[in-house]
Amino acid sequence: MILVTQVETWLFMDRDRADAVEAPTILVEKDASGAKSFTAMRTLFQLKKWTGQHRFVPLLSCDEAAYRAYEVFHVDAKPPFAIIESGHVLMKDNERDEAYEGALRDAGVTTDRERIAFAADYLERELGEPVILAIDEAITSHPRVPDEVCVPGNVMQTSERLFAWANRQQAERGDVR
């Protein structure tokens, strides 16, 4: 099982929210303007576990330059793939996957939903595992985590519920590496 997650709304929070929570947080994104995004330490540990197993793929709306500002994906929890620009670009081992871009262009997909579905199909072929989506909107071609996992506006609860659910699914499937 590969968990594709919309990290900007499911796992990461801005500085104000990070300052307001009682749990320890860690900086995950820093650009020229300074610290931008944070996550709970417990979430970071899960990210490390899942990326270490090559079973976590972040989905971001940002471009490649902004993706590089996410230090967590270059230092602590390097994903095998990252979907950026809402599916326009796929990073493989933090480099642009030119084969994906050619295949995407040849497929003629035009909407963000189609691009995300295409990326999920591509990842399933590349990684040989089913993709489960943890994103804000449903993509009918791929299963999604249960709705109750996401607590809109509360990444602390959402991230805890997401990884608890994913770990249970992994254990039930005997999918632990």
N, C-alpha and C positions, 0 to 999 in steps of 0.2 A: 504494500500500500504506500503510495506516494501522496503526501499531504501538500497540496498547493494552497497557499494561504495569502490572503490580501492583508499584508502586514501593517499597512498604514492605518487601517481601521480595526483590525483584530488583535494586534499584538503591541503596537507602539503608541506612545502618548507624547504630548508636548510637555515642555518644562513646567508649566503651571499645574497640570494634572500630576506630574511626577512629584512636584513639591508638596502636593496636597495629600498624597497617599502615605500610609504608615509603613508599608512594606519597603524594603530596600530596592532601589532602582539603579540602573546603569545606563550611561550614555550609549546610544547605538548609532546616532547620526550627527555629524558635525560638518558644517560647511564654512565658507569664508565669513559668514555672519556669526558663527559660534555654534553652541549646542542647540540642536533642534528636536531630536526625538530620543525618548527613553523607553526602557522596558523594565519589568520586574526582574530581579535576579533569578527567581524561579523560572521565569520564561526563558531567560538566557540559558540556563542549564538544560532545559528541554530543547531549545534550538541547537545547542551543541550536540546533544544526544541524537536528535533526528537528522541533522546535517551530517554527522559522523557516520550514520547508517545510510546515507544517500537517499533519504526518504522525505526530505523537506525541500520545497521549492517556493521561494517568496514570489508574490505577484505584486508589482508596484506600478503606479501610473507615471512615475517620473522617467526622465530621460537617462541616458548612460552616465552623463556627468554627475547628476544628482544621485544615481545609484552608487557611484563610487564614494559618495559622502557617508554611506552607511558602513561605518567601520566594522560593525558586527559581522557583516558578510565578507569581509576581507581579512579579518584577524581571528575572531573567536568562533564563528559558526559559518564556515565557508560552504555554501550550498553547491551541489553538483551542477545545478541550473538555476537561473533566475529569469522570470518573465518580467520584462520592463516595458514601459510605454504602452501599458494595457494590452500586451501581446504583439506589438509591432516588432519587438526585439527579444531574442532569447540569448541569454548569456550562458555559456558552457564553461565551467571552471573559470568564471569571471572574465571571459573573453567573448566577443560577439560570435554567435554560431551562424556562420555564413550559409551553411546548408539549410538551416531553418528559414533564413530570410528568403532564399531562393524558392524553397518549397511553399512558403507562405505567399509569395508573389505569384507563383504558378497556380496556386489554388484559387486565387481571385477573391479571397474573402474581403469583406468591406466594413463590417461592424466590429465593435469591441467584443461583443458576445461571440461572434464567429471566430475572431482571432484567439480568444481565450479557449474556446472549444478546440480549435486547431492546435494550439500549444499543448493542451492536455493530451490530445491524440498523439502528438509528436513525442511527448515525454513518455507516454505508455510504451511506444515502440522503442525508444532509446533505452529506457530503464527496465523494460520487461515486467512492469508492475502496474496494477490499476491505479488511476488517479482519483483522489477524493478531493473535492473543492471546498475550501473554507473561505467563501467570498460573499459579498453583500447581495448579489443577485443570482438567481438560479440559471444554470446553463443546462438545458434539458438533456444534452447528450452525455452528461457525466454526473455521477452521484455527488451529493453535497452532504456535508455534516448536518446533523439534525438542527432545526431552527432554534431549539432551546439552548444550544451551545452558545450562541451569540447573544450578548447583552449589549444592545446598542448604546454607545457612549461610555461603556465601562470595559476598557481593555484588560484591567486586572482580572475581573471575573471571566471575561471571554477567554483570555489566554489560559487561565487555570482550567476552565471547563473544556476548552479545545484539546489541550494535551492530556487531560484525564480521559476524555472520550477516545482520543487517538491511541493512547496506551492500552486501554481496554480492548479496542478493536484489534490492535496488534497482537495482544495476548490471546484473544479468542481465536484468531486466525493462525496462531502458532507462527507468527510472522517475525519473531524477535531475532535479530541478527547479533 
